[in-house]
Protein backbone atom coordinates (compact mmCIF):
# COMPACT_ATOMS: atom_id res chain seq x y z
CA UNK A 1 0.00 0.00 0.00
CA UNK A 2 1.90 3.00 -1.28
CA UNK A 3 1.88 6.16 0.85
CA UNK A 4 2.24 9.64 -0.61
CA UNK A 5 4.34 10.79 2.35
CA UNK A 6 7.57 9.82 4.08
CA UNK A 7 6.70 10.35 7.76
CA UNK A 8 5.02 7.32 9.35
CA UNK A 9 1.83 7.27 11.42
CA UNK A 10 1.46 5.27 14.64
CA UNK A 11 -2.10 4.62 15.83
CA UNK A 12 -2.94 3.31 19.30
CA UNK A 13 -5.59 0.59 19.51
CA UNK A 14 -8.21 0.47 22.23
CA UNK A 15 -11.96 0.15 22.84
CA UNK A 16 -12.77 2.37 19.84
CA UNK A 17 -10.51 0.41 17.50
CA UNK A 18 -10.52 -3.26 18.41
CA UNK A 19 -12.41 -4.84 15.51
CA UNK A 20 -11.09 -6.06 12.18
CA UNK A 21 -13.18 -3.49 10.30
CA UNK A 22 -11.87 -0.49 12.24
CA UNK A 23 -8.24 -1.64 12.32
CA UNK A 24 -8.29 -2.23 8.58
CA UNK A 25 -9.91 1.18 8.04
CA UNK A 26 -7.17 2.79 10.16
CA UNK A 27 -4.47 1.11 8.09
CA UNK A 28 -6.10 2.09 4.81
CA UNK A 29 -6.46 5.67 6.09
CA UNK A 30 -2.73 5.85 6.81
CA UNK A 31 -1.65 3.96 9.94
CA UNK A 32 1.71 2.25 9.34
CA UNK A 33 2.34 1.00 12.88
CA UNK A 34 -0.14 -0.01 15.58
CA UNK A 35 0.55 0.60 19.27
CA UNK A 36 -0.68 -1.84 21.91
CA UNK A 37 -0.87 0.00 25.24
CA UNK A 38 -0.03 -2.49 27.99
CA UNK A 39 -1.50 -0.15 30.61
CA UNK A 40 -4.94 -1.15 29.36
CA UNK A 41 -6.36 -4.51 28.31
CA UNK A 42 -5.78 -8.09 29.34
CA UNK A 43 -3.29 -10.41 27.67
CA UNK A 44 -6.14 -12.09 25.83
CA UNK A 45 -7.35 -8.75 24.46
CA UNK A 46 -3.81 -7.80 23.41
CA UNK A 47 -3.39 -11.16 21.66
CA UNK A 48 -6.69 -10.71 19.83
CA UNK A 49 -5.69 -7.27 18.53
CA UNK A 50 -2.29 -8.60 17.50
CA UNK A 51 -3.96 -11.38 15.51
CA UNK A 52 -6.30 -8.92 13.80
CA UNK A 53 -3.37 -6.70 12.76
CA UNK A 54 -1.65 -9.67 11.17
CA UNK A 55 -4.87 -10.55 9.33
CA UNK A 56 -5.11 -6.99 8.01
CA UNK A 57 -1.46 -7.14 6.99
CA UNK A 58 -2.06 -10.33 5.01
CA UNK A 59 -5.32 -9.17 3.45
CA UNK A 60 -3.91 -5.79 2.40
CA UNK A 61 -0.56 -7.29 1.31
CA UNK A 62 1.19 -4.69 3.46
CA UNK A 63 3.96 -4.63 6.03
CA UNK A 64 2.65 -3.41 9.38
CA UNK A 65 4.70 -2.78 12.50
CA UNK A 66 3.38 -3.52 15.99
CA UNK A 67 4.65 -1.60 19.02
CA UNK A 68 3.90 -2.81 22.55
CA UNK A 69 4.13 0.03 25.08
CA UNK A 70 5.01 -1.19 28.59
CA UNK A 71 3.33 0.63 31.45
CA UNK A 72 6.42 1.36 33.53
CA UNK A 73 6.43 2.28 37.22
CA UNK A 74 3.27 4.11 38.28
CA UNK A 75 3.53 6.28 41.39
CA UNK A 76 0.18 7.08 43.03
CA UNK A 77 -1.14 8.42 46.35
CA UNK A 78 -3.50 6.33 48.45
CA UNK A 79 -7.19 6.91 49.11
CA UNK A 80 -9.03 9.63 51.05
CA UNK A 81 -11.70 9.15 53.67
CA UNK A 82 -13.94 11.56 51.75
CA UNK A 83 -12.80 10.42 48.29
CA UNK A 84 -11.20 13.81 47.62
CA UNK A 85 -9.94 16.96 49.32
CA UNK A 86 -9.22 20.54 48.26
CA UNK A 87 -5.64 21.69 48.86
CA UNK A 88 -5.17 25.44 49.27
CA UNK A 89 -2.08 27.33 48.16
CA UNK A 90 0.27 27.93 51.09
CA UNK A 91 -1.18 25.12 53.23
CA UNK A 92 0.89 22.34 54.77
CA UNK A 93 0.40 18.80 53.52
CA UNK A 94 2.14 15.59 54.52
CA UNK A 95 2.89 12.46 52.48
CA UNK A 96 3.73 9.35 54.49
CA UNK A 97 3.69 5.56 54.63
CA UNK A 98 0.84 5.20 57.17
CA UNK A 99 -1.79 2.67 56.15
CA UNK A 100 -4.64 5.09 56.85
CA UNK A 101 -7.16 6.96 54.73
CA UNK A 102 -6.14 10.47 53.75
CA UNK A 103 -7.48 13.84 54.91
CA UNK A 104 -7.04 17.53 54.07
CA UNK A 105 -3.63 17.47 55.79
CA UNK A 106 -2.08 14.13 54.76
CA UNK A 107 -2.27 11.07 52.52
CA UNK A 108 -0.41 7.81 52.07
CA UNK A 109 2.27 7.64 49.38
CA UNK A 110 3.09 3.90 49.34
CA UNK A 111 6.49 4.26 47.70
CA UNK A 112 9.37 4.22 50.23
CA UNK A 113 11.82 4.60 47.34
CA UNK A 114 10.52 8.15 46.82
CA UNK A 115 11.17 9.14 50.43
CA UNK A 116 14.66 7.62 50.20
CA UNK A 117 15.50 9.93 47.29
CA UNK A 118 13.80 13.16 48.37
CA UNK A 119 15.61 16.18 49.74
CA UNK A 120 14.26 19.48 51.10
CA UNK A 121 13.47 21.80 48.22
CA UNK A 122 12.38 19.02 45.87
CA UNK A 123 9.03 19.28 44.11
CA UNK A 124 6.21 16.76 43.83
CA UNK A 125 3.57 17.03 41.14
CA UNK A 126 0.16 15.42 41.59
CA UNK A 127 -2.58 14.76 39.02
CA UNK A 128 -0.55 15.63 35.90
CA UNK A 129 1.01 18.64 37.61
CA UNK A 130 -2.25 20.36 38.52
CA UNK A 131 -1.16 20.24 42.19
CA UNK A 132 2.40 21.23 43.04
CA UNK A 133 4.06 20.53 46.37
CA UNK A 134 7.44 21.67 47.72
CA UNK A 135 9.24 19.46 50.22
CA UNK A 136 10.19 21.38 53.37
CA UNK A 137 11.37 18.43 55.49
CA UNK A 138 11.57 14.70 54.86
CA UNK A 139 12.67 11.38 56.25
CA UNK A 140 12.57 7.72 55.31
CA UNK A 141 8.80 7.54 55.82
CA UNK A 142 7.44 11.07 55.39
CA UNK A 143 7.66 14.35 53.50
CA UNK A 144 6.25 17.58 54.90
CA UNK A 145 5.30 19.85 52.04
CA UNK A 146 3.93 23.29 51.25
CA UNK A 147 1.22 23.55 48.61
CA UNK A 148 2.53 25.77 45.80
CA UNK A 149 -0.43 25.22 43.48
CA UNK A 150 -3.68 24.00 44.98
CA UNK A 151 -6.61 22.07 43.65
CA UNK A 152 -8.65 18.93 44.21
CA UNK A 153 -6.71 15.79 45.10
CA UNK A 154 -8.56 12.48 44.96
CA UNK A 155 -7.98 8.76 45.26
CA UNK A 156 -4.93 7.21 43.59
CA UNK A 157 -3.85 10.25 41.61
CA UNK A 158 -0.47 9.98 39.93
CA UNK A 159 2.68 11.55 41.37
CA UNK A 160 5.66 12.89 39.43
CA UNK A 161 9.04 13.60 40.99
CA UNK A 162 10.94 15.77 38.49
CA UNK A 163 13.91 16.86 40.59
CA UNK A 164 15.55 13.53 41.40
CA UNK A 165 16.50 10.26 39.76
CA UNK A 166 14.37 7.74 41.60
CA UNK A 167 15.93 4.40 42.63
CA UNK A 168 13.12 2.54 40.88
CA UNK A 169 13.44 -0.68 38.94
CA UNK A 170 13.08 0.12 35.26
CA UNK A 171 10.61 -2.73 34.88
CA UNK A 172 7.91 -3.61 37.39
CA UNK A 173 6.74 -7.19 37.89
CA UNK A 174 3.83 -6.39 35.57
CA UNK A 175 6.23 -5.02 32.94
CA UNK A 176 8.35 -8.17 33.08
CA UNK A 177 5.32 -10.38 32.59
CA UNK A 178 4.04 -8.15 29.78
CA UNK A 179 7.47 -8.06 28.10
CA UNK A 180 7.70 -11.85 28.04
CA UNK A 181 4.13 -12.18 26.76
CA UNK A 182 4.36 -9.70 23.87
CA UNK A 183 7.87 -10.84 22.90
CA UNK A 184 6.58 -14.38 22.50
CA UNK A 185 3.48 -13.04 20.77
CA UNK A 186 5.66 -11.48 18.09
CA UNK A 187 5.57 -7.69 18.41
CA UNK A 188 8.20 -5.73 16.49
CA UNK A 189 8.96 -2.94 18.97
CA UNK A 190 8.97 -2.69 22.76
CA UNK A 191 8.51 0.81 24.19
CA UNK A 192 9.97 1.37 27.67
CA UNK A 193 8.27 4.00 29.84
CA UNK A 194 9.99 6.51 32.14
CA UNK A 195 13.53 5.62 31.05
CA UNK A 196 16.00 7.43 33.31
CA UNK A 197 19.34 5.80 32.49
CA UNK A 198 20.99 3.57 29.90
CA UNK A 199 20.94 0.64 32.30
CA UNK A 200 17.12 0.63 32.10
CA UNK A 201 17.36 -0.15 28.38
CA UNK A 202 20.14 -2.71 28.81
CA UNK A 203 18.04 -4.63 31.34
CA UNK A 204 15.05 -4.74 28.98
CA UNK A 205 17.23 -5.85 26.07
CA UNK A 206 18.60 -8.75 28.08
CA UNK A 207 15.08 -9.90 28.93
CA UNK A 208 13.88 -9.43 25.35
CA UNK A 209 16.69 -11.57 23.87
CA UNK A 210 16.43 -10.07 20.39
CA UNK A 211 12.75 -10.84 19.90
CA UNK A 212 11.85 -7.15 19.43
CA UNK A 213 13.59 -3.82 18.91
CA UNK A 214 13.80 -1.53 21.96
CA UNK A 215 12.35 1.99 21.87
CA UNK A 216 13.02 4.32 24.83
CA UNK A 217 10.39 6.85 25.85
CA UNK A 218 11.88 10.15 26.97
CA UNK A 219 9.41 11.61 29.44
CA UNK A 220 11.49 12.56 32.50
CA UNK A 221 14.16 15.23 33.01
CA UNK A 222 16.60 12.48 33.99
CA UNK A 223 16.01 10.86 30.61
CA UNK A 224 16.74 14.13 28.84
CA UNK A 225 19.92 14.60 30.86
CA UNK A 226 21.17 11.07 30.09
CA UNK A 227 19.87 11.11 26.51
CA UNK A 228 23.17 10.43 24.72
CA UNK A 229 23.80 7.29 26.76
CA UNK A 230 20.18 6.15 26.36
CA UNK A 231 20.24 6.74 22.60
CA UNK A 232 23.41 4.70 22.21
CA UNK A 233 21.82 1.54 23.65
CA UNK A 234 18.33 2.05 22.15
CA UNK A 235 17.02 1.07 18.70
CA UNK A 236 14.62 4.03 18.62
CA UNK A 237 13.24 6.91 20.69
CA UNK A 238 9.82 8.28 21.54
CA UNK A 239 9.58 11.93 22.58
CA UNK A 240 6.68 11.40 25.00
CA UNK A 241 5.65 14.96 25.66
CA UNK A 242 2.86 14.21 28.17
CA UNK A 243 4.85 13.53 31.32
CA UNK A 244 7.78 15.55 29.97
CA UNK A 245 5.51 18.60 29.87
CA UNK A 246 4.37 17.89 33.44
CA UNK A 247 7.84 17.52 34.94
CA UNK A 248 9.45 20.40 33.03
CA UNK A 249 8.25 23.93 32.33
CA UNK A 250 6.08 23.64 29.22
CA UNK A 251 8.24 26.16 27.32
CA UNK A 252 11.18 23.74 27.63
CA UNK A 253 9.49 20.96 25.69
CA UNK A 254 9.62 22.34 22.09
CA UNK A 255 13.41 22.89 22.03
CA UNK A 256 13.95 19.50 23.68
CA UNK A 257 11.78 17.90 21.01
CA UNK A 258 13.75 19.56 18.24
CA UNK A 259 17.11 18.63 19.77
CA UNK A 260 16.18 14.99 20.37
CA UNK A 261 14.85 14.56 16.82
CA UNK A 262 18.10 15.86 15.35
CA UNK A 263 20.20 13.60 17.53
CA UNK A 264 18.14 10.57 16.51
CA UNK A 265 18.44 11.49 12.85
CA UNK A 266 22.22 11.82 13.17
CA UNK A 267 22.36 8.41 14.84
CA UNK A 268 20.13 6.83 12.14
CA UNK A 269 17.60 5.68 14.72
CA UNK A 270 13.85 6.22 14.29
CA UNK A 271 12.13 8.80 16.49
CA UNK A 272 8.42 9.17 17.25
CA UNK A 273 6.77 12.39 18.43
CA UNK A 274 3.81 11.54 20.67
CA UNK A 275 1.10 12.83 23.02
CA UNK A 276 -1.81 15.22 22.48
CA UNK A 277 -1.16 15.71 18.78
CA UNK A 278 -4.83 15.82 17.77
CA UNK A 279 -6.40 15.55 21.22
CA UNK A 280 -9.55 17.54 20.40
CA UNK A 281 -10.43 14.82 17.87
CA UNK A 282 -11.25 12.50 20.76
CA UNK A 283 -14.63 14.24 20.75
CA UNK A 284 -14.62 16.36 17.59
CA UNK A 285 -14.40 15.35 13.91
CA UNK A 286 -12.18 18.37 13.28
CA UNK A 287 -8.85 19.28 14.93
CA UNK A 288 -7.89 22.74 16.13
CA UNK A 289 -5.52 24.85 14.05
CA UNK A 290 -2.97 24.69 16.86
CA UNK A 291 -3.02 20.88 16.75
CA UNK A 292 -2.52 20.86 12.98
CA UNK A 293 0.45 23.19 13.44
CA UNK A 294 1.85 20.90 16.13
CA UNK A 295 1.68 17.89 13.81
CA UNK A 296 3.22 19.92 11.00
CA UNK A 297 6.08 21.08 13.24
CA UNK A 298 7.09 17.50 14.04
CA UNK A 299 7.09 16.68 10.32
CA UNK A 300 9.12 19.78 9.41
CA UNK A 301 11.65 18.77 12.09
CA UNK A 302 12.18 15.43 10.36
CA UNK A 303 10.57 13.01 12.80
CA UNK A 304 10.29 9.45 11.54
CA UNK A 305 6.79 9.02 12.94
CA UNK A 306 3.94 10.88 14.60
CA UNK A 307 1.57 9.15 16.98
CA UNK A 308 -2.09 9.13 17.97
CA UNK A 309 -3.01 7.93 21.46
CA UNK A 310 -6.54 8.34 22.84
CA UNK A 311 -7.62 9.85 19.52
CA UNK A 312 -7.54 6.42 17.86
CA UNK A 313 -7.83 4.22 20.97
CA UNK A 314 -10.87 5.68 22.70
CA UNK A 315 -12.07 8.63 20.64
CA UNK A 316 -15.27 9.06 18.68
CA UNK A 317 -13.43 9.60 15.37
CA UNK A 318 -10.43 7.22 15.16
CA UNK A 319 -10.38 6.86 11.35
CA UNK A 320 -10.92 10.59 10.85
CA UNK A 321 -7.97 11.32 13.17
CA UNK A 322 -5.64 9.11 11.10
CA UNK A 323 -7.00 10.62 7.88
CA UNK A 324 -6.35 14.13 9.20
CA UNK A 325 -2.79 13.25 10.20
CA UNK A 326 -2.18 11.68 6.80
CA UNK A 327 -3.55 14.75 4.98
CA UNK A 328 -1.41 17.13 7.05
CA UNK A 329 1.68 15.05 6.31
CA UNK A 330 1.06 14.99 2.57
CA UNK A 331 0.51 18.75 2.48
CA UNK A 332 3.60 19.56 4.55
CA UNK A 333 5.89 17.30 2.54
CA UNK A 334 4.72 18.84 -0.73
CA UNK A 335 5.83 22.27 0.54
CA UNK A 336 9.22 23.34 -0.93
CA UNK A 337 10.07 24.79 2.48
CA UNK A 338 9.92 21.27 3.93
CA UNK A 339 12.68 20.10 1.60
CA UNK A 340 14.78 23.16 2.42
CA UNK A 341 14.46 22.59 6.17
CA UNK A 342 15.19 18.86 5.97
CA UNK A 343 18.27 19.34 3.81
CA UNK A 344 19.58 22.23 5.90
CA UNK A 345 19.37 20.09 9.04
CA UNK A 346 21.14 17.07 7.52
CA UNK A 347 24.17 16.07 9.59
CA UNK A 348 27.07 14.81 7.46
CA UNK A 349 28.54 11.56 8.75
CA UNK A 350 31.05 9.57 6.73
CA UNK A 351 32.59 7.13 9.20
CA UNK A 352 32.14 3.90 7.23
CA UNK A 353 31.90 2.59 3.68
CA UNK A 354 28.14 2.16 4.17
CA UNK A 355 27.85 5.83 5.24
CA UNK A 356 29.63 6.91 2.07
CA UNK A 357 27.52 4.70 -0.18
CA UNK A 358 24.14 5.89 1.14
CA UNK A 359 25.30 9.52 0.98
CA UNK A 360 26.43 9.02 -2.61
CA UNK A 361 23.11 7.35 -3.44
CA UNK A 362 21.21 10.36 -2.15
CA UNK A 363 23.41 12.82 -4.04
CA UNK A 364 23.11 10.90 -7.31
CA UNK A 365 19.35 10.57 -6.89
CA UNK A 366 18.99 14.31 -6.37
CA UNK A 367 21.15 15.35 -9.33
CA UNK A 368 19.85 12.86 -11.92
CA UNK A 369 16.50 11.43 -12.92
CA UNK A 370 16.47 8.56 -10.44
CA UNK A 371 13.03 7.30 -9.37
CA UNK A 372 13.88 5.34 -6.21
CA UNK A 373 16.69 4.03 -4.03
CA UNK A 374 16.43 0.26 -3.55
CA UNK A 375 18.56 -0.99 -0.69
CA UNK A 376 19.08 -4.63 0.17
CA UNK A 377 19.30 -5.12 3.91
CA UNK A 378 19.25 -8.10 6.25
CA UNK A 379 19.33 -6.34 9.63
CA UNK A 380 17.77 -3.04 8.50
CA UNK A 381 20.90 -0.95 9.05
CA UNK A 382 21.35 0.05 5.39
CA UNK A 383 17.74 1.22 5.20
CA UNK A 384 18.17 3.24 8.40
CA UNK A 385 21.34 4.88 7.05
CA UNK A 386 19.57 5.67 3.77
CA UNK A 387 16.61 7.17 5.64
CA UNK A 388 19.02 9.30 7.69
CA UNK A 389 19.96 11.07 4.46
CA UNK A 390 16.28 12.03 3.91
CA UNK A 391 16.53 11.66 0.09
CA UNK A 392 13.97 13.30 -2.18
CA UNK A 393 13.11 9.97 -3.80
CA UNK A 394 11.38 6.96 -2.20
CA UNK A 395 13.35 4.28 -0.36
CA UNK A 396 12.50 0.66 -1.12
CA UNK A 397 14.01 -1.66 1.49
CA UNK A 398 14.47 -5.17 0.09
CA UNK A 399 14.90 -7.82 2.77
CA UNK A 400 14.45 -11.55 3.22
CA UNK A 401 13.53 -11.02 6.88
CA UNK A 402 9.88 -10.39 7.72
CA UNK A 403 10.93 -9.16 11.17
CA UNK A 404 13.29 -6.59 9.65
CA UNK A 405 10.59 -5.39 7.26
CA UNK A 406 8.08 -4.92 10.07
CA UNK A 407 10.55 -3.01 12.24
CA UNK A 408 11.35 -0.72 9.32
CA UNK A 409 7.65 0.21 9.08
CA UNK A 410 8.54 2.86 11.66
CA UNK A 411 11.34 4.39 9.57
CA UNK A 412 10.96 7.58 7.53
CA UNK A 413 10.35 7.23 3.80
CA UNK A 414 10.86 3.47 3.72
CA UNK A 415 8.62 0.94 1.97
CA UNK A 416 9.58 -2.66 2.65
CA UNK A 417 9.50 -5.54 0.19
CA UNK A 418 10.04 -9.15 1.23
CA UNK A 419 12.39 -10.91 -1.13
CA UNK A 420 13.98 -14.34 -1.13
CA UNK A 421 17.60 -14.80 -0.12
CA UNK A 422 19.93 -13.87 -2.96
CA UNK A 423 23.32 -15.08 -4.04
CA UNK A 424 24.03 -12.96 -7.14
CA UNK A 425 24.03 -9.20 -7.51
CA UNK A 426 22.37 -9.35 -10.93
CA UNK A 427 19.34 -11.07 -9.43
CA UNK A 428 19.22 -8.39 -6.72
CA UNK A 429 19.06 -5.67 -9.40
CA UNK A 430 16.29 -7.53 -11.25
CA UNK A 431 14.26 -7.88 -8.03
CA UNK A 432 14.73 -4.18 -7.27
CA UNK A 433 13.55 -3.17 -10.74
CA UNK A 434 10.50 -5.40 -10.44
CA UNK A 435 9.63 -3.95 -7.03
CA UNK A 436 9.97 -0.35 -8.24
CA UNK A 437 7.70 -1.04 -11.21
CA UNK A 438 5.15 -3.05 -9.25
CA UNK A 439 4.70 -0.28 -6.71
CA UNK A 440 4.38 2.47 -9.27
CA UNK A 441 7.64 4.24 -8.51
CA UNK A 442 9.10 3.66 -11.97
CA UNK A 443 8.41 2.15 -15.37
CA UNK A 444 10.63 0.27 -17.82
CA UNK A 445 12.11 3.49 -19.22
CA UNK A 446 13.29 4.76 -15.81
CA UNK A 447 16.39 4.24 -13.70
CA UNK A 448 16.79 3.34 -10.04
CA UNK A 449 19.69 3.15 -7.61
CA UNK A 450 20.54 -0.19 -6.02
CA UNK A 451 22.70 -0.57 -2.92
CA UNK A 452 23.71 -3.93 -1.53
CA UNK A 453 26.40 -5.79 0.34
CA UNK A 454 28.41 -8.67 -1.05
CA UNK A 455 28.46 -11.34 0.25
CA UNK A 456 24.67 -11.25 0.56
CA UNK A 457 22.75 -11.86 3.80
CA UNK A 458 25.63 -10.65 5.94
CA UNK A 459 24.81 -7.63 8.14
CA UNK A 460 27.05 -4.58 7.82
CA UNK A 461 28.55 -5.33 4.40
CA UNK A 462 26.99 -2.59 2.24
CA UNK A 463 29.66 -2.03 -0.42
CA UNK A 464 27.95 -1.72 -3.84
CA UNK A 465 26.10 1.16 -5.48
CA UNK A 466 24.63 0.65 -8.95
CA UNK A 467 22.59 2.89 -11.24
CA UNK A 468 20.30 0.38 -12.93
CA UNK A 469 17.63 0.44 -15.63
CA UNK A 470 14.15 -0.81 -14.79
CA UNK A 471 14.06 -2.77 -18.05
CA UNK A 472 15.07 -6.33 -17.15
CA UNK A 473 16.41 -7.01 -20.64
CA UNK A 474 18.94 -4.21 -20.22
CA UNK A 475 19.92 -5.53 -16.80
CA UNK A 476 20.68 -9.01 -18.11
CA UNK A 477 22.64 -7.56 -21.03
CA UNK A 478 24.75 -5.10 -19.08
CA UNK A 479 24.99 -6.02 -15.40
CA UNK A 480 27.93 -8.04 -14.07
CA UNK A 481 27.28 -11.27 -12.23
Buried (B, 14 or more C-beta within 10 A) or exposed (E): EEBEBBBBBBBBBBEBBBEBEBBBBBBBBBBBBBBBBBEBBEEEBBBBBBEBBBEBBEEEEBBBBBBBBBBBBBBBBBBBEEEEBEBEEEEEBBBBBBEEBBEBEBBBBBBEBBBBBBEEEBBBBBBEBBBBBBBEEBEEEBBBBBBBBBBEBBBEBBBBBBBBBBEBEBBBEBBBEBBBBBBEBBBBBBBBBBBBBBBBBBBBBEBBEEBBBBBBBBBBBBBBEBBEEBBEBBBBBBBBBBBBBBBBEEEBBBEBBBBBBBBBBBBBBBBBBBBBBBBBBBEBEEBEEEBBEBBBBBBBBBBBBBBBBBBBBBBEBBBBBBBBBBBBBBBBBEEEEBBEBBBEBBEEBEEEEBBBBBBBBBEBBBEEEBBBBBBBBBBBBBBBBBBBBBBBBBBBBBBBBBBBBBBBBBBBBBBBBBBEEBEEBBBBBBBBBBBBBEBEBBEEEBBBBBBBBBEBBEEEBBBBBBEBBBBBEBBEEEBEE
